[in-house]
Amino acid sequence: RGSDGAEVGRLRANLRSNVLHLQDTFTAIERARMPVLAAIQGGCIGGAVDMVTACDMRYASEDAFFCIQEINIGMTADVGTLQRLPKLIPEGVCRELAYTGRRMPASEAKAAGLVNEVFPDHDSLLAGVQAVAAEIASKSPLAVWGSKEMITYSRDHSTADSLDHIATWQAGMFQPTDMVEAFEALAEKRPAGFDDLLPFRGGLGDGV
């Protein structure tokens, strides 16, 4: 039994549940209907790496760095970094970061594909990320959601399964009204206007 008198198996089961709950807090970002963009300045350490790897895109200032700090304190990262990072950067680079706990500077992170762009300072970072967000926001929300859903699904499934998934999605979600609006806006040289997604009534982990 543990020091508090609880049976060891139950203590371990409770610990597992706690870890799964922490994992869910980051998976909620991944499952959000709209893209989540991370603007990173300074140190992105430990749990922060778990968080940004669940985001759709990452942008950094020149002073940013990334560190899988868990190895430096005698533990294995357990809430997403080791599962998502190898799908964002070369596996060998991921292994080196995970085994050594060294700091990866922003310039190296961009070269490895972890970040989309590096900005010289905080102000230009925020302006750049807001510009990307505004461009995404100008598109059909349903089409953006579908694109995110397909890319995330394809990451974890075979090409054949992913093609089947998009066929099913289109059968239920294809929206010709948005296409008509997009073509008309292009012809009339004006911004397109699309209906918002309906409010989601579930929890964050089920998509927002």
Buried (B, 14 or more C-beta within 10 A) or exposed (E): EEEEEEEEEEBEEEEEEEEEEBBBBBBBBBBBBBBBBBBBBEBBBBBBBBBBBBBBBBBBBBBBBBBBBBBEEEEEBBBBBBBBBBEBBEEEBBEBBBEEBEBBBBBBBBBBEBBBBBBEEEEBBBEBBEEBBEEBEEBBBBBBBBBBBBEEBBEEEEEEEBEEBBEEBEEEEEBEEBEEBBEEBEEEEEEBEBEEBEEEEEEBBEBB
